[in-house]
Amino acid sequence: MTTKQFNKSMLATSLSLILAGNLVPYAVAQEQQENIEVIEITGIKGSLIKSMDVKRSSTGVVDAITAEDIGKFPDSNLAESLQRITGVSIDRSNNEGSKVTVRGMGPEFNLVTLNGRQLPTVGGRSFDFANIATEGVSAVEIYKTTKADLPSGGIGATVNMLTAKPLTSPGLKASLGVKGVLETSNEAGDDITPEVSGIYSNTFNDDKFGVLLSGSYQDRNNREEKAAIDNWIPNVDISASPNLSLIDKNTREDGATWYPQNSGYSINDNERTRVNGQLVLQYAINDDVTATVDYTYSKLEFESNRNAFGVWFNNGGNVQSATINENGTYTDVAEIGGDYATNLSRAQYENENKSLGFNLQWQASDSLSFELDAHDSSALNEGAGLGNDAFLIIGNTSCGFCEDSGEAFGPNTANINVKTNMVDANGIPLWGFDLIDGQGNPQDELTGADMGSLFGAVTQDMSENDMTQFQLKGEWVNNDTGFVSKVSFGASRTQMEFRQTKAYSQNLPAGWWTWSAVHFPDDMFTRVGIDGVLDGFSNASDKPVDYYMTADFDQVLHLFETIEDTIAPGIYNEGWPEEVNGKFQAGPIDNDSRVKETTTALYTQVNMAFEVADRPLNVVVGVRYEETDVESAGLERPAVAMEWVNGNEWEYVYASEQSFSSGTGETEEFLPSIDIDYEIMDDVIARASYSRSLTRPPIDALGSTKNFLGNPKVGQRKVSVGNPQLQPYVADNYDVSFEYYYDEGSYASVGYFNKKVDNFLVNVTTDETIDGLRDVFIGPRADEAREQLIAEGIQPSDQAIHDRINENMGVEAGTRIGANENDPLATFAVSRDVNLRASRLYGWELAVQHMFGESGFGIGANATLVNGDVSVNRDITTPQFALIGMSDSANLSAIYDKDGLSVRVSYNWRDEFLSGFDQHSSPVFTEAYSQIDLNVNYQVNEQLTIFFEGLNITEETQRVYVRYPEQFLNGAQYGARYNLGARYTF
């Protein structure tokens, strides 16, 4: 911390007030106000010192990150700043910090507020920090222990973002920042994209009226390179494959195996545009009453143009060779037949957040004050353009099913034999194919003449959450003697109205199963080499196929829309998007689910101060009561039949009319808390806390509708059902910590936490039948076809069975097959969330921050070790409960801050963690990930600072697998991001 005379630092000290004036810890804020004329806190070192002071002066376990200067948060992404706090790790999306996990509790268990107001989210309870720019944020507080006066919802932590207010720091303050952003992975967009931000604050009328306006615009282009196997299918039977060469090393007692559904790579060119703004108006009506009106807005627009390409297997149809390892995983497979395809897709969506708030503070007397706060906020996520995901599938297409497009096309397209090989459990799957031309001769490569239409469709989902919240708070401060120093009390009412709709266009008539596949002009297709794709993975240079075939999305889309269905004209095009009022609608809304949740809360809290052995002992005791009512309602369009389209392609037939569903639920909870801190010796503070906290179930899980998920392929028939009667997760939390503040800006701490969480949700899946949905695949017609094919020495593949049923019925081979009354009811995996488990989570937090005197150098390091009875057993094949997101983490930062130059190098590490379960109840793991970031600032003069930022400078890759590392699920490679810019304050 640097001290200067007032006449040399008026601007800097005023700026520090606007940044730090909203921090909740009472002693720090008071001390800064009393010493404002001589204290300047800016830069990386200043930010660390302010954050340490927040931690020291708080009750309970609290950490914070504060801005380095007006308009300058330590990182360009809030989540990436938070990950350097002990116990905090983050999820990344598109190589950008997205959501936070605290002490092993995933994003759904952490409440995010803005200036103490709960923020609406879409889909779940977790807030996505990618929606918020950092320039308008002055500080972020992380409450790891809860108190009665904090809103409920964060079992892991409550994360409170603070923005500046003009009357906190009177006078004119402003900052303007510009930067250029370079993504090393970018190929399609501009190499350098702009980011512009500004903040303006001023007061008038003898500092009684204030205005603050902040805004930012950010544009970012990058490329994602991904590898994926979409599904590992359990216990596929390949024994009927003729001439099978099988190496079986499986040592599992249950004999379970997992077979890859497909294998492919994708190249996604993304553009993300983010606009943020905030307007704050404040008026001091008199010395005792201050009114504030604020409006906060954010909008994120995302577009991704994608080429995904690879091979698709036939569920073990005609296997030529295979190897099964000790874990039951098919590590390499070769099939006769199969598909090669390219998925041309365009994903577009928008996230929009709005919040209008009013705050009134009244100092009723020297000892009594009141605060009324209200806000009306909304969050919206919806598809843009054609929809969330518009995809067109092209691939090698047998000419026997093709219509002549009027252009020249190859009369004899290639047949394909597909194979995949997972040669490196740390790398990506390698796949390839052998080609045979129409005359039965080997063919070197695919050509435009081999490519044709398969199918296309559009999904368009919308999630919307409208929230109104009223909070009335009171505080009595004891200005006389006595051990009670303060009493706080209050009430609040929070209402959320959540709506989610889903629409699906159904398939365009462009596939071989409708005899409407088309070969487009050969010159539409381009061969693209992929030698350098995914080269961050160890085995990427060994790809057997070093190219893919692609075409222009808009050109293919236009041609797809002209195809006529020769089997059932008009059926497919019913739901294809049409533009209405400037927007496309992907078809009729299939599901419309709505949830209304109303929570009423009362709390009281007492702060007490004692002296024990001539040292201060502080005790805070409180209780919070909450009552929540849930009403759910929805319209759903249930499936009434299934049709076997061809091969392994199936589709639902939905009811022409929607049906209505509804449900209710209610809960009430008492949430006591106690925080104790004691300075056991000079600069050494011991803390102990107990609290009961809760997290409500994901808002979308409280719906009452039934959703038919995906297409009803054999083995993949899934239905999800909502449950409005779900109870909240409830946790009893115990914390003990010791903190040693041994020098200016330097401290060490160790903490232990233990959480006993009840009412954990378990997604239970049961096999159920649904009235009216019959399965031709296991009916008498299919059994007859299988028997005939086996008798004739023909492999009874799905396609062969389908064709034989049609042949027996005397209809064309490509005709869809519907069920009849002789077919048995189909079996569905029906999943629903229920409250089943109580589990314990515990761990250690270790942290040290050290400043090397006046040298300018400093270091910060922390580690979090988490454990509990919430781990997953990867060898169990039956459904099981485990806590998603639990992992160890560590951070190391080195800084230099002196003479106008600030430098920070940060290393962040997160260990492997469970990230979910797949459709077969197999656990999904995200492998350990580390990243190095660099931040450099140089203060040219008191007004101008230039800066350089480097993110993921070592260009790390991310890898996810199912059950065992060789069961690769997906991997991603992004590259580094560099920012160069300047900021001017005046």
N, C-alpha and C positions, 0 to 999 in steps of 0.2 A: 504494500500500500504506500503510495507516494503522497507526501504532504506538501502543499504550496500555499502561498499567500492568496487571500481572496481575490485581489485585483488581477491575479494571473490565471485564475481558474474558474471564473464565474460560469462560463459556458459549460465546462466539463462537469462541474459539480451540479449544475442545474440538470444536465442530461442524466446524471446518475440518479437524481431524484425521480425523474419521470420513469426510469427503468425500475427502480427498486421500491418506489412508494407504495406499490400494491402488495408487497410481500406481507403475509399474514403474521409471521413471528413478531411478537409485540416488542420485545426488548431491542431487537435490531432496528426496527423502524423508528422507535423513539430515539435511540442513540444517534442514528443518522440524521434525524431532524434537528437534534440539539447541536450537532457538530457540523452542519452542512457547510459552514463557511470555510472549513479547512480540510475537508476530506474529498479526495477524488478517487473514484474506483472505476477504472476502465481497463480494457484489454483482457487477455486470457487470464493473467494473474489476478486481476481485479475480480473477474467473474468467479474464479475459484475461491477467493477469499470471501466474497459475499455468500456464495453457496455454503461454505463452511460455517459462517456465522448463523445462517438459517438453521443448519443442523444443530448447532450448539444451543441455540436459544429456544428451540421448540420443545413442546411437551410431546412425549411419545417418540417414535422413530420416524423422523422426517428427513428427506433429502431434497435438494433443489438444484436447479441449473438456472443461472441468471444471465441476462444479456451482457455482452462485453461493452456495448455502447448503444446509443439510440439507433434503432434499425439494424443492429448487428447481433444476432444470436450466434452462439458458438458454431452451429452447423446450419446448412441450408435445409435440413430435414429434422423435425422435432424428435422423431423416433431415434434417429442416429445420434442425437445428443443424449437422449435418455439412456441409451445402451451403456454409457460410461458410468452410470450410477450403479453402485453395488446392488446386486440382486435383480437387475433389470436386463433382460435380453429381448431381442426383437425378431419379428418375422419380416421377411423382405418380399416385395412383389415388384417384378420388373426391375430388379437391382436397386430398389429404393426402400428405405425403412417404411414399414406399414403399420404394424400393430405390436403391442408390448406384452411380454410375459414377465411377471414379477414374482420372485421367490417360487418359481416352478408352477405358478398358477397362470394358465393361458389367457389370451386376450379377453375371452368372455367373462373372466372373473375380475377384471379391473375396470373401475368406473372412471370415466374421463369427464371432467367438468370444465367450463369456461367461466372464469371469475365466480366460481362457486355454483354455477348453474349446470344442471344435468343436460347433456347433449343428446339429442335423438340420433339413433343409428338405424340403418336399414338391414333387415335380415337377422341380425343377432343383437348382442349387447356391446360388441367390441367396436371401438372407434378407430377409424383409419386415419393415421396422422399424415398420410400422403395428400389428404385434401387441404391441409392447412399450411400456408407459407409461414416462415419463421419471423419475417421482418416486423410483423405487428405484435409479436409476443415479447414481453419483458422478462418473464420468468415462468418456470414450471416447477411446481411442488409435487413431491411424491410422498403421500402419507401411507407408510407401511403398517402402522397401527391406526386403528380407527377410534374416533371419539363420538360422543352423542351428538355434537353439533355439526358433524360431517354428514352429508347425504349418504344413504346406504347404497350398496351395490358392488363394493369393491372388497372381496375377500382377499385378493392378492394385494391391492393397493387402490387408493384414490389418487388420481393424477389431475391436478388442477392447473390449467393454463391461465396465466394472468396477462392482461393487456393494460396499457398505460391509460391514465386519465389526466386531462389538462390541469385541473385545479390542484392536483398533487404537486405539480411543479410549475408555478406561475411564470408567465412570460412567453416569449417566442422561442420555440425549439423546432428544428426541422432537420431532416436528413434525406438525401437522395442517393440511391445506389443503382449502379448498372453493372452488368456482367455478361460475358460471353461464355457459353457452355459448349464444351467439346466432348462428345462421346466417341471413344476410340472404336466402338463397335459399329457406329453408324455407317450405312451404305446407301440408303434410299433418300433420306431427307437432307436438309441443310447440315453441313458439317459443323457450323457454329450457329447456335440459336441464342436468342436474347432473354435476359431476365432484367426487369426494371422494377424497382420498389421505392417507395417514399413514405415519409411520415411527417405530418405538420401538426404542431400544437401551439395554441396561443390563448391568452386570457385577456379579457376586456372589463370595462366598468369597475376599475379598482380591484381587479382579479376576482370579481364575483361571478363572471360568466366565462366559460371556457369552451373551446372547440378543438377537437382532435380528429384528424383525418389520416388514415393510412391505407395504402393499397399496394398491390404487387401484380405483375404479369410475368408468367414464366412459360417458356416453350421449350420442349425437350424432344429430341429425336434419338432413337437408339435401335439397335438390332438385338433380338434374342435368338440364340441358336439352341435348339432343344433336341433331345433324344427321348423316346418314350416307348414303353410297352404298356398298352392301355389296361390290360387285365391278365392276371395269372389265374387260370381256371383250375379248380381242384379236381383231381381224380378223373382225368380224361381217359377213356378206354380206347387204346390204339391197337388192341390185340387182334382185331379183324383185318388189319392192314396186310395185304399180300407182300411177300418177300421182305418183311420187316427185318432190319438190322438194328438190334437194340442192345445197348450196354447199360445194364441196370446195377448201380452201386448203392441203391437205397438201403440204409440201415435203420430206418424208422420202424418202430414196433407196429405202428398202425398202418404202415404201408402207404401213407398219403403221398400224393404227388401234385405238382403244380405245372401247368402247361401254358406257354405264352399264347395269347390271343392274336397278337400282331407284333410288328416291330417297325419303327420308323423314325425319321428325323423331321424337324420343322425349322423354317427360317421365318421369323416374324419381324417385320419392320413397323415400329411403333412411333406414334406421335402423341405426346401428352401436353395439353395446354391447361394451365391453372391460373385462375383469377381470384384474388382475395381482396376484400376491402372492409374497412370499419369506420364508422362515424360515431363520435361521442360528443354529446352536448351536456354541459354541466352548468348548474346555476345555484349559487349560494344565496338562498332566499333571505337569510339573515345569518347571524353568527351561529345559530343552532340547527338550522335546517338546510340540507343540500339535496338537490334533485339531479338525477342523471338519466338521460335517455341515450341508448346506444343501439346501433344496428350493425350486425356482422353478416358478411356474405362471403361465400366461397363457391366456386364452380370448377370442376375438373372435367375436361373432355378428353376422351381416350379413343384412338383409332389404331387398329392393328391390321395390316395387310399380310396375309400368311400363306406360305407354301409348305404344306406338310406332305411327305411322301414316304412310301414304304410298302411293306408286304403284309398280307392278311392271310391267316391260316384258316383251315376248315374244321376247327375243333378236333384235331386229330383224325381227320378223314382218311386220307390215303398216305400214311407215313412211310417214307422210304428208309430213314435211319433216325436214331435218337439216342441221346445219352442222358441218364438220370444220375445225379450225384448223390452223396450220402444224405443230404437233407431232403431228398425227394424232388429236387428241382430239375426240370428238363433244361440242361445247359446248352444243348444244341439239338436242332430239329431240322429235318428236311422232308418236305411233303411234295407229292405229285399233285399238281394243280395249285390252287390258291390264286391270289390276286396281287397285282401291283397297282397302286393308285396314287394320284396326287389330289390333295384336298386344297382347292383354292378357296380361301375364306377371308371375310372382312368382318372384324369385330369392332363395334362402335357402341360406346355408352357414355352417359353423363352422370356425374354426381353433383348435386346442388344442395347447399346448406344455407339456411336463412335463420336469423335470430333477431327479434326486436325485443329490447328489454327496457324496463323502468326500475329505478332504484331511488328510494327516499330514505335519507338518514336524518334522525331527529335526536339531538342532545337535549332530552327533557329536563335534566338537572345536572348538577356536578357529578352525580353518581349514577344516574339512570339514562340509558339511551335505547333507541329503537331503530330498527331497519326493516323496511318493506321492500321486497324485491319480487318482480314478476317478469316473465318473459314468455313469448310465443315463438316457438322455433319449429323448423321443419327440416327433414332430410329426404332427398329423392334420388333414387337410382333408376335409370331407364335406358333402354336401348335407343341408339340414334341411327340415322341412316336407314338401312334395311332392317336392322334389329341388332340385338346383342351379338348374335352370331349368324351370319349368312354364309353358307358353305356350298360349294359345287365340287362334286367328285368326278374326276376324269381318270381313266385308266386303260389298261389293255383290255380290249373288248372283242369277243368272238364275233366275227362278221355274220354268223348265222342268225343273230338277233338284231341286226342293224337295218335301219332305214337309210335309203340313199338321200343325202342332204342336198343333192344337186351339184356337189363338187366332187372332184376326183378324190378317191380314197383307196387305200390298199385293199385288194380283194381277199387277201389272206393274212390275217393278223396273227401275231405271235401268241402261242400258248406259253404258260409259265409254270415253272416248278420253284417253290420258294424255300428259303432256309434262313435260319438265324443261329448265331453262335455267340454265347456270352463267354468270351475267352479270358476276360479280366474282371474280377469281382470289384475292382476299383474304377473300371472304365465304363464304356457304353456298350450296348449290344451291337454286334456286327451282323448285318443281314445281306442277303444277296438273292439272285435268282438265275436259273438257267432258262434260256429261250429256245423255243422250237417253232419254226415258221409253219405256214399252212401246208407245206409239203412234207413235214416231218423232219426237216433238216435243222441243224443247230443255227442259231442266229446270234450275232455278236451283241447287238444293242437294240433297244427299243427305238422306234422311229415315229414320226408324226402319223404315219399310216397305221400304226398299231393302236393309237390313242383314240378313245371315244368317250361319249357321255355315259355316266353311270346314274347318279342321282344328285339332287340338291334340295336344300330346305333352309328355313329360317326359324330361329327361336327369338322371341321377344318377351322379356320379363320386365316387370316394373315393381319396385318396392318403395313405399312412401310411409314416413312416420311423422305425424304432427304432434307436437308436445306443447302443453301449457303448464306452467309451474308458478305457484305463489308461495313465497316464503316470508314469514314474519318472525323477526328475531328481536330479542330483548337482552340487555346486559346491565347488571347492577355491579358497580365497582365500590368496594369498601374503602372509603377515604379516611376512616378512623382506625383504631387498633382492633386486633382480632385476627384469628388464624384464617378466617374466610376472606380471601382477597377479591373474589369475583363470583357472581352467579349468572349463568347464561340460561336462557330458555327460548322456546320457539315452537312454531308449528309450520307445516307445509302441506301443500296439496299438489300432486303431480299427476297429470293425465296424458297418456299416450294413446294415439289412435293409429294403428298400423294396418296398412293394406298391401297385399301382394297379389299380383296377377301374373298369369303365365299364358302364353300363346305360342302355338307351333303351326307352321304353315302346312305340314304334311309334305311328302316328297313330290318334287316335280317328276313328270313322266319322262324320265331320261335314261331308264335302265334296261338292262337285258331281260329282267323279269317281266317287263311289260311289252317286250318286243319293240321298244321304241328307242333303243340306243342309237346314237347317231355318230358317224365318223365325220369330224369337221375337216376343213381344208388342211392338208398336211403342213402348210407353212404357218399355220396358227401356233404350232408347238415349237418350243425352244428347248434345246439341250443345255443345261446349266451344270457346270462342274462344281464339285463339292470337296475338293482336296483339302482345303483349309478349314472346312466347317467342323466345329467342335474340337479343334485342335488343342484345347486346354485339357482334354482327357487323355489318359495315358496311351490308349490303344486306337485313337481316332485315325492315325495314319494307315491303319490296316483295313480300312473299309473296302469290302470286295466290289461294291458298286460306287463309282466316283462321280455320278451324275444323277440328275433327275430331269423328267420331262414336265414342262409347265406351259401355261398360256396366260394371256391377259384376262384378269377377272371380269372386267366389264364386257369384253368381247364374248367370253364364254357365257356370261349371264344373259346377254341378249339372245344368243343362239338357243340356250336352254329354254327361254321363254317362248320360243317359236315351235318347240317340239309338240306334236300332237300324240296323245295316247291312243294307240291302236287297239287296246283291249277294252278300256272303260273310259271313253272320251269324257273329259270335263271333270272327272272325279278328283284328280290330283290338283288341278289349278284352282280349286275353290278357295284355298286359303293363302295363295301366293300373294305377297305384299303388294298393295296398291297405295299410291300416294293420296292422302286426304289431308287437306289443310297444311300442306308442307311436310307432313310426316307419313311414314309408311306404317301400316299395321300388318303384322305377320299372320293375320287370320283371326277367327273368332277367339275370344278369351276362353280358354279351357277351364281355368280355375281362378276364382276371385275370393281370397281369404282375408278376413278382417278381424282384428283383435283390438279391443278397448281395455286398457289397463289403468286403473285409478288407485293411487296410493296416498293415504293420509298419514301424516307423521306428527308426533309430539315429542319434545325432548326437554330435558333439564340437565344442567351440568354445573358443578361447583368446583372452583379452583381454591385450593388451600395452600398456605405457606407456613412452614414451621422452621424452627432451628433445632438441630440435633448435634450435640457436641460442637456448638458454635458454627455449624455449617448449615446452609440452606437445604431444606427438604421440601419439595413441591409435590402436591398430590392433586390430581384432577379426577373427579368421580362423576359419572353421568349415566343416564339411561335414556333410551330412545324406544318409542312404541310406534309400530307401523302396522297399518291395515291395508290390504290390497284386494281389490275386486277385479275379476277378469270376465269379460263378455266376449265371446267369439261367435262369428257368423261367417257364412261363405256360400258362394255358388260354385258348384263343380259340375263338370261334364263327364260323367262316368263312362268308362269303356263298357260296351255291351257285347262285344264280340272280338275275336282275334282272327286275322287272316294270314295264312302262310303265303307270302309273296313269291318266294323262290329261294332255293338254297337255304342259307341260314338267315334270310331276311323275313321279318314278320312285322305286322302293323296292327294297331288297335283300330276298331271301328267304334266311334264315340256316339253317345246318345244325341239325338237331334235337339233335345231340350235339356237345360240345366236343372239340377236339383239343389235344394237348400239344406244346409246343415247349421247347427248352432250348439253352443255349450257355454257353461259358466264355471267359475272357480273362485275361491276366496282363501286368504291366508291372513294370519296376524302373528306378530313376533315382538318380543321384548328383547332389547339389545343393550345390556349393561356394559360399562367400560370403566377401567381405572388405569391411570398412568402415574407412575412415581419416578421422580428423578432426584438424585442426591449427589452433591459434590463431596465425594469421600476424602479428597485431598485437593490441594490447589490444582486446578485445570483438569481434574479427573472426574468425570461424571458417570455415575451408574444409573441405569434405567431399568425399570420393570413395568410390564404392561399386561393387562388381560382385557380382552374385549370379545363380545359376540358380534359377528357380522354376517351379512347375507349377500347373496347374488341371486337375482331372479333368473328363471329359465330363459333361454333365447326367445325373443318375442315371437318369432315365426314358428316355434314349437308349440305355442299355445293355441294355434288355430284348430278348427274343427273339420277341415276338409280332408278328403282322401285324394292322394296324387298318384297317378300311374306314371312311373318313372321310365323314360326311354322307350325303346321298342321292345316288344315281348319276345325277344329271341330265346331259344331254348336255353335254359340254365341262367337266364338273366331277367326273369320276370319279377319285377319289384314294385311294391306299393308302399307308400308312407302315409301314416295317419297322424294327425295332430292330437294334442291332449291338453285342453284348457284347465284341467285340474292339477297340473303339476305344481308341486310345492317348491319354494326357493331352496337353494343350497344354504345351509346354516353352518357357520364355523365358530368354534371356540379357539381363540388365538392367545398364545402365550409368548412373551418376548422378554429377553434379558440381554442387556448390552453394556459395554464399558467403552468410554471415549476419553482419549487423552489429547488435550489441546496444548502442545508443548512449546509452540512458537507461533509467530505471526504467519498465518496461512498454512500451518503444519499441524497435522493430527494423525492419530492412529485409532482404530476402533475394531472391536470384535463383538459380534452379536449372535445369539442363538434364538431361533424361532420354532414354534411347534403349533401346528394347526390340526384340529380334529374337525373334519368336515362331514356333515350329515346330509342326507337327501341327494347324494350324487346321482345325476341322471345316468341311466343305462339305456342304450338303444337296444330294445329287445326285438328280435326278429323271429317270427313264427311262420311255419308253413300253413297256409290257409287257402281254401277255395272261395270263389266269389260267384254268386248266383249268375247264371247265364253265360259265363266265360268257359267255353269248352275247348279242349286241346286235340286237334286233329293229329298231332304228331304221335300221340300214344293211343290213337283210336284204331278201330278194326281195319280201316282202309290203309293206314300206314303199316300195320302189322302184316297185312296181306302183301303189300308191296315189298317189304323187307324179305319175306319168305321167298317170293318169286325171284328177287335179285340174287339172293344167296344160292338158290337152286341153279341159277344160270351162271354162277361163278363171277358175278358182278359185285364190286364193292358197294354196299348199301349206304352211300353217302347221302347227306341231306338232299342234295340236288337230284340224285338218282331216284330217291324215294318220292320226291315231289313230282318228278316227271312221270314216274310209273303210275302214281295215283291218277294223274290226269289222263294218261294213256288208258288205264282201266275204265275211266269214266267216259272215254271217247271225246275228250276235249283237247284243245291245243296245249302244247307242253308248257307255255309260259303263263297259263291261266292261274289266277289266284285260287287258293283252296280255303273255303270256309268250313267251320265245324258244323256238324249236324247232331241230331238228338242221340245218335249212337256213340258219339265221342264222349269220353269222361270229362269231368270238370278239371280245369287247369289248376295247377298248384302254384301259388304265389308266395314269395318271401315278403311278408307284411311286417314293416318295422314301425315301432312307436316308442317314444321316450317314456320311461317310468322312473320314479324315485325308488332306488333300491339299496344304495350303498352308503356306509359310513366308513371313512378312511382317515388315515393320519399322514401328515406331511411335516417334515422337520428338516432343519438345515442350519448351516453356519454362514455368516457374512463377515468377511475380513477386508479391511480397507486401510490404506495409508496414503497420506499426502504430505509431501515435504518440499519446502522452499529452501534453497541453498543461500540463505542470507540475502545480501544485496547483489548477488552475482547475476540475477535474472533467470537462473536455471531452476527447474522444479520437476518433480515426478509425482505421478499418481498411479496407484495400483490397487486393484480389488479383486476378490474372488468370492464366488457363492457356491456352496456345496449343498445339494438338495437330495433328500432321500425320503422313503416312506413306503407304506404298504399299497402303493398305487401304481406299481410297475407292471409291465406286461410280460407274459411268458410267451415268447415267440414260437415255442414248440407246440402249444395247445391249439387245436383246430376248432374247438367249440367257442362260441361268443364269450368274451370276458370283459371285465371292466378294468380300465387303466386311465390315469390322468394324462391328458394330452398336453404337451408343451413342457413337461418337467425336464430340466436339464441343468447341469453345472454350467457356470460361465465365468469368464475372467476378462479383465481389461488392464491395459498398461498404457500410460501416456507420459510423454516427455515434453516439457515446455521450455521455451526461452522467451522472456518478456522484459526488454530493457531498451531505453533510448529510442523508443518509437518502433522497435522491431519485435513482433510477436510471432512465435513459431510453436506449433503443436504437432507432434507425431503420435498417432493413436493406434494401438493394436487391440482388436476386439475378438474374442473367441467364445463360441457357444458349442457345447458338447452335443453329441447325437441325442435326438429326442423323438418320442412318439408323436407323430403329427396327425394320426387318425387311424381309421380302419377302412378297408376296401369293402366292396359289395359282398365279399365272401367271408366277412368278419376276420380277415387277416390283418395283423397290425402293419401299419405303414410308418417307416422311420425316415427322418431327415438326418443325413449324416452331419458330423461335426463340421463347422464352418468358421473360418477366421478371415479377417479383413484388416488392411492397413490403410489409414487415411492421413492426409497431410493438410495443414492449414497454416498459411503464412500471411501476416498483415504488416504493412509498413506505413507509419504515420508520417506523411510528408510534411505536414504542418498541423496546426490545431483543427483545421477544417477538413483536410483532404487525407484520406487513407486509401491505399491500393492493396489489393489482396489476391491471393492465389489459393485455390483449394484443389486437392486431389483425392478422389474417392475410389476405393478398391484399386489402388495403384499397382498391386501385384496380379490383378485380373483373375481372381479366384473363381472357381466353378462351384456349382451346387448340385448335390446328388441325393435322390430319394429312392428307397427300395421297399419292397414288400417282404416282411418276415425275415429273409436272409439277404445279405449283400448281393448275392448273385441273382436274386429276383428283382432286377432293375425295374423301377417304375418310371422315373423321369430324371433327367439331368438338364442343367441349363448353364449356358455360358454367355456372359454379357460384355465384359471389357471394363475399362476404367473410365471415369468421368472427371474432367478437369474444368475448373471455373477460373476465369481471370476477370477482375473487375475493379471498380473504384467506388468509394462512398464519400459524399461531401455533406458535412453538417454545418448548419448556420443558425 
